[in-house]
Amino acid sequence: MTGDAPAGTSRIARIARIRREIAADPENAAFTEAGWQPVFSADPAARILIIGQAPGQVAQASGVAFSDASGRTLREWFGVEEEVFRGPRIAVLPMDFYYPGRGRSGDKPPRRGFAARWHPPLLAEMRQVRLTVLVGRYAQQYYLAPTGTLTETVRRFADYLPERFPLVHPSPLNFRWQARNPWFATEAVPALRRVVARALAE
């Protein structure tokens, strides 16, 4: 990259280099040997950053984060079209970029230390982020260190505005949680749509 290259172009090149470094890391050797690529999206133009837990099997197979029913629900909560949700202004950095496998009661948690190692260099290349949406307890524990339950943290979403917004996971399996917490649809989702629209407009 030449010295007079546009800053955005340089950042794109650095993000691509980081992706290669992640795939080449010995800790990810088993995934790379299986033909898996790290699942995340990052762009210097990003205004919104989604931090989730780890890609599921569908996302890992497609190489695209939230490329399943959860992603459709999350996009609806955002109130944006598919091309915006998948465009450069919305980035996705899970707490682990690889599907962790199945545990006794669902998918295994993200590996400890993964986000601490790989989030900072990627965040350094996304300087225009205005809103970080923290999906699920792993992301919230890491970035917010809340003292209450996930429900309590999401219920207090206004306390974290305007820069952060905690969310429950948009999995279809969470329909019972949403039924027990009707305020989420009437208060949290409309508020999320407002701050998403504001961040995208800046």
C-alpha positions in Angstrom: 0.0 0.0 0.0 1.5 3.3 -1.0 2.0 6.2 1.4 -0.6 8.4 -0.4 -3.4 5.7 -0.4 -6.7 6.9 1.0 -7.1 6.2 4.7 -10.2 4.1 4.2 -8.4 1.9 1.7 -5.5 1.4 4.1 -8.0 0.4 6.8 -9.7 -2.1 4.5 -6.3 -3.7 3.8 -5.5 -3.9 7.5 -8.9 -5.6 8.2 -8.2 -8.1 5.4 -4.7 -8.8 6.9 -6.3 -9.3 10.4 -8.7 -11.8 8.9 -5.8 -13.8 7.5 -4.0 -13.6 10.8 -7.0 -15.0 12.6 -7.3 -17.9 10.1 -3.5 -18.6 10.5 -3.5 -18.5 14.3 -2.6 -21.9 15.8 -5.5 -21.7 18.2 -7.8 -21.7 15.2 -5.9 -24.4 13.3 -8.6 -27.1 13.6 -11.2 -24.7 12.1 -9.0 -23.6 9.3 -8.1 -27.2 8.5 -11.8 -28.0 8.3 -12.2 -25.3 5.7 -13.9 -22.8 8.0 -13.4 -19.1 7.7 -13.7 -16.6 10.6 -17.2 -15.3 10.6 -17.3 -11.5 11.2 -17.8 -8.3 9.1 -15.9 -5.2 9.6 -15.6 -2.0 7.5 -14.1 1.4 8.1 -17.5 2.9 7.1 -19.4 1.1 9.9 -21.7 3.3 12.0 -23.2 0.4 14.0 -21.4 -2.6 15.5 -23.2 -5.7 16.6 -21.4 -7.9 19.1 -23.0 -11.3 19.6 -21.8 -14.6 21.1 -20.5 -16.9 18.4 -21.8 -18.0 15.0 -24.2 -20.9 14.8 -23.9 -23.8 12.4 -25.8 -22.0 9.7 -23.7 -18.9 9.9 -20.5 -20.9 10.0 -21.5 -22.8 6.9 -22.5 -19.7 5.0 -19.7 -17.5 6.3 -22.2 -14.8 7.1 -23.1 -13.7 10.6 -26.8 -13.9 11.5 -27.7 -15.7 8.2 -30.5 -17.5 9.9 -33.9 -16.9 11.6 -32.1 -15.0 14.3 -30.7 -12.6 11.8 -34.1 -12.0 10.2 -35.5 -11.1 13.6 -32.6 -8.9 14.5 -32.9 -7.0 11.2 -36.6 -6.5 12.0 -35.8 -5.1 15.4 -33.3 -2.7 13.7 -36.0 -1.6 11.3 -33.7 -1.7 8.3 -33.8 -3.3 4.9 -31.6 -6.3 4.1 -29.2 -4.3 1.9 -28.5 -2.0 4.8 -28.2 -4.8 7.4 -25.6 -6.5 5.2 -24.0 -3.3 4.0 -20.8 -1.7 5.2 -22.4 0.6 7.7 -23.3 -2.3 10.0 -20.5 -4.5 11.3 -20.7 -7.8 13.3 -18.0 -9.0 15.7 -19.1 -12.1 17.6 -17.3 -12.9 20.9 -15.8 -15.8 18.9 -15.6 -16.0 15.1 -16.0 -19.7 14.9 -18.9 -22.1 15.7 -17.9 -23.6 19.1 -19.8 -26.8 18.7 -22.6 -28.4 20.7 -22.7 -28.6 24.4 -25.1 -30.4 26.8 -27.8 -27.7 26.4 -27.2 -25.9 23.2 -24.1 -24.4 21.6 -20.9 -24.1 23.6 -19.9 -20.6 24.8 -17.4 -18.5 23.0 -13.8 -19.3 23.8 -12.4 -17.2 26.6 -9.8 -14.7 25.5 -10.8 -14.7 21.9 -12.5 -11.3 21.9 -9.8 -9.8 24.1 -7.2 -10.7 21.4 -9.1 -10.0 18.2 -11.7 -7.3 18.9 -9.2 -4.4 19.6 -7.3 -4.5 16.3 -10.5 -4.6 14.4 -12.2 -1.9 16.4 -9.2 0.3 15.8 -10.0 0.2 12.0 -13.7 1.2 12.6 -13.5 4.7 13.9 -16.9 5.8 12.8 -18.9 3.5 15.0 -21.6 5.4 16.8 -23.7 2.6 18.3 -22.7 -0.8 19.7 -25.5 -3.3 20.1 -24.6 -6.1 22.6 -26.6 -9.2 21.9 -26.8 -11.8 24.7 -25.1 -12.2 28.0 -21.6 -13.0 26.8 -21.2 -9.7 25.0 -22.9 -7.8 27.8 -20.7 -9.4 30.5 -17.6 -8.5 28.6 -18.4 -5.0 27.6 -20.8 -3.8 30.3 -20.0 -6.0 33.3 -23.6 -5.7 34.5 -24.5 -6.6 38.1 -28.0 -7.9 37.3 -29.5 -10.6 35.2 -29.7 -10.4 31.4 -33.4 -9.3 31.7 -32.5 -6.6 34.1 -29.7 -5.3 31.9 -31.9 -5.2 28.8 -34.7 -3.6 30.8 -32.3 -0.8 31.7 -31.3 -0.2 28.0 -31.8 3.5 28.4 -29.0 3.7 31.0 -26.4 2.7 28.3 -27.6 5.1 25.6 -26.6 6.7 23.3 -23.5 4.6 22.6 -24.5 1.1 23.6 -27.7 -1.0 23.5 -28.0 -4.4 25.3 -30.3 -6.9 23.6 -31.7 -10.3 24.3 -30.6 -12.9 21.6 -33.1 -12.8 18.7 -33.3 -16.6 18.6 -36.7 -18.0 17.9 -36.2 -20.0 21.1 -36.6 -16.8 23.1 -40.3 -16.4 22.3 -41.2 -17.3 25.9 -38.9 -14.7 27.3 -40.5 -12.1 25.0 -44.0 -13.2 26.1 -43.0 -12.7 29.8 -41.5 -9.3 29.0 -44.0 -7.4 26.8 -42.1 -4.1 27.5 -39.4 -5.4 25.1 -41.6 -5.1 22.1 -43.3 -1.9 23.2 -40.4 0.0 24.6 -37.0 -1.5 23.7 -37.5 -2.3 20.1 -38.9 1.2 19.2 -36.0 2.8 21.1 -33.5 0.6 19.2 -35.0 1.6 15.9 -34.6 5.2 16.8 -31.0 5.0 17.8 -30.2 2.8 14.8 -31.7 5.3 12.4 -29.8 8.1 14.1 -26.5 6.3 13.9 -27.0 5.5 10.3 -27.9 9.1 9.5 -24.8 10.6 11.1 
